[in-house]
Every structure is written in C-alpha cells, then in structure tokens.
Amino acid sequence: MKLVIQRVSRASVTVRGNVIGRISQGYLVLVGVGKEDTREDADRLVHKMIGLRIFADENGKTNKSLKDVDGQLLLISQFTLYADCSHGNRPGFTNAGDPQTAKKLYEYMIEKCREEVPVVEQGEFGADMQVELVNDGPFTILLDSKA
C-alpha cells in the first residue's frame, strides 16, 4: 500500500461536476493498493499517518499530529501510484491490486480512519475525479507498506 500524504489548508474532490468531499486543515491522502496488500498493512499505515507530527506547534516546530490540530482527512483512491515506468514510456500497472480487493481495502482504510478522526471525506473509487488542494508548506510525505 502506498500513501501520498499532503498537508493541506483545504482540499476537495469533484465527480461529474459535483463536489463529493471537502475538508479544511488536514491531509489529502492519495491511496494506492498493491496486489499483495492486506488489512494489516492498512492498519499499520493508518496508525502511522494519524500519528505523524507534521503540524506546527506554538513555537513553529513540526510537532503536532492530525488529532492535535483537529485536522480532517480526504482519502482518494489512486491505483496509478503503482505505475511501473521502467520499460518504455507507457506505464504498466501489474503491481496494482485488482479492483475488487483494492476497493475493499480502500473502504476498510476509510472505516479505520473514521474510528480515529471526526471528519473523514472520500473520493469515489474508480471514478474520474478532479482533486483540488492547497498544499500547506508544501508538505508531502510518502508512506509505503513494503518499505
């Protein structure tokens, strides 16, 4: 499982002209599910993501977590995080999880986040989405369950 975590001051996702998810301060998280990923991988990454201390404290040090600042989450599924560009110019996606399994793990991850964070918004799995964000910093963290 791969996560691209972006600290944002605001973010939204639109599908077919309708905003389906919107947050203020928090994380926009792109979620890629690999073919070997499990619930245990999701549990580990959710715990790590929520515990990251990348918000400024009163001294300007990155020392506060998402919970410390009452941050919100917007989770977007993105299988293209598993793009393999090592052969030619057309990416291959053989390492991405199959859609049924990936959707179940994505939804499981959303459930786990909702147990910890009051506001969790989401994209629509498999849809053509337009994602807007204001990256605060910019601050972007990559997490990989296999690293």
N, C-alpha and C positions, 0 to 999 in steps of 0.2 A: 504494500500500500504506500502510495506517495501522497504527501500533502504539501501544497504551496500555501503558506500562511502569510497573509498580508495584513499588517496593522493598518486599520483604516479609520478615518474620521466619519465616513459614511460609505455605503455601498448599496447597490440594488441589482436585481435581475428581472429582465423582461422576457416574456414569451408571448408570441403572437400579438404584440402591441400592448399587452397588459403586464403591469408590474406585479410580480407574484411573490417577491421577497424584498424587504428593505430593512437596513439596520443603520444605526448611528455608530458611535465609537465601539470598536471591537475588532474582529477578524473576519476578513473574507477568506475562505478556505477552499481551494481547488482540490478535489479529492479524486485520485486515480486508484483504481482497484486492479491489482495484478492477478494473474491466473492461479497463483499459489497462496493468495492471502486468506486469512482466517479471522474469526471473531476475536481471537486472542491478539492478533495484530492490530485490529481496530481498537480494542480496549487499551492496549499499550500506547498507541498514538493519541487517542483522545485524552488519556491521562497526561501525557507529555505536553500536548498542545494547550490544555487548560491550565497547566502549571507553569507554562513559560512566563518568565518575568521580563516582559519587553515594553511595559508602560512606565513612564517616568514617575518617580516619587516626588515629594516636595522639594528635593534637592536637585532635581533634573536627572537623576540616575535611573537607568532602566532597571527597576527593582520591584515593579508591581505586576501582578498577574491579571488575567482577564476578570477573575472574580473580584479582585481588589478594587477595580475601577468600574464595577457593574457593567462590564463590556458585553456586547452582543455578538452572535455568530451568524454568518451567512455561508452555508455549505453548498458548493456547486460541484456536481459530478463532472469529471473531465478525463475520459479514457486516453486522450492524447498525451497525458503525462507519461504514458508507456510507449511513446513513439520511438522506434529504432531507426536512426538515420545513418547507420554505419555502412549501408550498401546503397550507393546511388543517391538520388535526390528525392525519391518518393518514400516517405516514412512507412515502415511496417508496424503492425500492431499485434503481433503474435504473442507478446508477453502481457497484453491487457486481459483482464478477466472476461469470461463470457458474460453477455448482457444480463442473464437471469441471476447469476451468482453476484455479479457486481452490483446490481440494483439492490439485492438483499443486504449486502454488506454496507452499502451507502445508507440505506434506510436504518440499519442497525446502528450505524455510527450516529445518525441524527438522534435516535432514541437515547443513546448513551449520553450525548451532549445535553439533551433536554433534562436529564437527571441532575446535571451539574450547573447549567446556565439557564436563567429565566427566559431569555429571548434567543430562540434559535430559528432562523429562517432558512429556506432551502430553494434550490432551483428545481427544475423538472427533469428527472432522469431521461436521457436520450433525446431531449428536445433541442431545437435550435434556440439558443439563449443569447441575449445581449446583456453583458455584465458591465456595470459602471461602478467605479470606485474612486475614492480619493485616498491614495496610499499615504499614510501619515508617517513621514520621516524622510524618504521612504524606508520602510522596514519590512523585509521579506525573509522568511525562514523556510527552509526545505526540510521536511522530515520524511524518512524512508524506513519502512518496517524491516527492510533487509539490510540496512546499513548499521 
